Amino acid sequence: MSRIETAFVHGAVREGYADKKGAVNVPMYLSSTFHQESMDEFGEYDYARSGNPTRAALEKAIAELEGGHRGFAFATGMAAVSACFMTLSKGDHIVITEDVYGGTYRFVTKVLPRFGITHTFADFTDLDAVRAAVTSETKLLYMETPSNPTLGITDIEGIVAIAAEIGALTFLDNTFMTPIHQRPIELGVDAVIHSATKFLSGHSDIVAGLVVTKDAELSDQVYFIQNSFGSCLGVQDSYTLIQNMKTTAVRFNESARVASVLAAFLDNHPLVEKVYYPGLASHPGAHIHEKQSTSGGAVLSFTLPSYEVAKAFVEAMQIPVFAVSLGGVESILSYPAKMSHAAMEPEERLKRGITDGLLRFSVGLENEFDLIEDFTQALEKASKL
C-alpha cells in the first residue's frame, strides 16, 4: 500500500480510471439499475442498493486505508454502527465501553434488547473491569477510543487479547483518529467503524458511515445486512466523500496540531476545571494512546464550573459554530449534555463525567491565534459570573 497520505488522494481515483477512460475523478453512476447482457450470467452490478461503481470505489478505498478485507459505505454513521451490531443474534451479549456516543448508547439500550441481544457497560480503560463484565454469552467487545466526549483511552491490543480468550469479536469506532493516526485492524480488531460525516468528509456537507472488516466471513455478514436493510450511501454522497477524503490528511493534521496548542492553553487557565485530550501528558490514558496512535487528535473537551458559566462562555464565543457534530473545516463547539448525548439519561451522563459544565471542541482550520484570542475573551466574560 502507498503511504497513507498518498492513498487518501489516489485510492478511490484508481477505480475511476480503471475503465481506461482516464478520468481523474470517479464518475457518478446515477443509475438505479444496470443492463444485463445475458439471462444466464449477470454483470458485476444489477441494482444500486446491492452495488454501485461510485460507492464501490469509495468502499475499496477505505478498505485499503484501514488495511482490511472489505469496506462498506452507509447512509449515516449510525447506520454503519447498527449494521455491525445486527450481525449478532438472539441470546448474544455485548460488553461495550461505558463512555460511548449517545446514538450508539440509544441503539444498544433501546433497540437491541427487543431482539434478545443483551449488553453490559464497562470501563474500558480498566481491562479487569472488562473481564469482569464478560459472560458465557459474550460475542462482542465494542470499543470507542478516544471515546466521545471525555476522550477515554482503551488499550486496543488488551481488549483484542480478552476477545481471543473467549472467542468474541471486536469492533472499534475510529472516528476521532481516522486511519491516518490509528489503525485498529493492524492491532487485531475485527471491524472498524467511522462516522465519515466527521473528519473523513470534513466539510459539514454530508452524513455518511463507513465500515471495514478484517476477514471474508465478517465481510459477508456485513454485506448481507447492508443489502438487506438498504442502508447504503447514495451515489452523490459517495462522490462527495471521495472528493473530500483527498484532503483528509492535511486537514486533520493541521487541526490536530492546533488542538494540542489549545489543550495546553485551556489546561493552564484558572477557570477551566479539567481538560480531556490524550495529547496532554496529564491525561490518564496518554501512555496507552501514544503506543497505539500517532496523534492526540483534533477534538478536546473541557469542564467549566457550572451550566451558567458554560452558557456564558458559549454565548461569548465568536468563531466556532455552536452545533452538533465535529470534524469540519470550521471549528465546532458542542454541549454534549443536550447534543451528542441527549439520548442518555441524566444519571448515566453524570456517571460518565458528562456534567452540566462539559463542552466539546472540534478544532477546524482557523488561525490558531484567532482561536486563542476568542477563547481568552470568552473565558474572561464567563469568569465574571
Secondary structure as UniProt FT lines:
FT   HELIX           4..10
FT   TURN            11..12
FT   HELIX           13..16
FT   TURN            17..19
FT   TURN            48..50
FT   HELIX           53..66
FT   STRAND          70..74
FT   HELIX           77..85
FT   TURN            86..87
FT   TURN            90..91
FT   STRAND          93..97
FT   HELIX           102..106
FT   HELIX           107..111
FT   HELIX           112..115
FT   STRAND          118..122
FT   TURN            124..125
FT   HELIX           127..133
FT   TURN            136..137
FT   STRAND          138..144
FT   TURN            148..150
FT   HELIX           156..166
FT   STRAND          169..173
FT   TURN            175..177
FT   HELIX           178..181
FT   HELIX           184..187
FT   STRAND          191..195
FT   TURN            196..201
FT   STRAND          209..213
FT   HELIX           216..229
FT   HELIX           235..245
FT   TURN            246..247
FT   HELIX           248..267
FT   TURN            270..271
FT   STRAND          274..276
FT   TURN            278..279
FT   TURN            281..282
FT   TURN            284..285
FT   HELIX           286..292
FT   STRAND          299..303
FT   HELIX           307..316
FT   STRAND          321..322
FT   STRAND          332..334
FT   TURN            336..343
FT   HELIX           346..351
FT   TURN            352..353
FT   TURN            356..357
FT   STRAND          358..362
FT   HELIX           368..382
FT   TURN            383..384
//
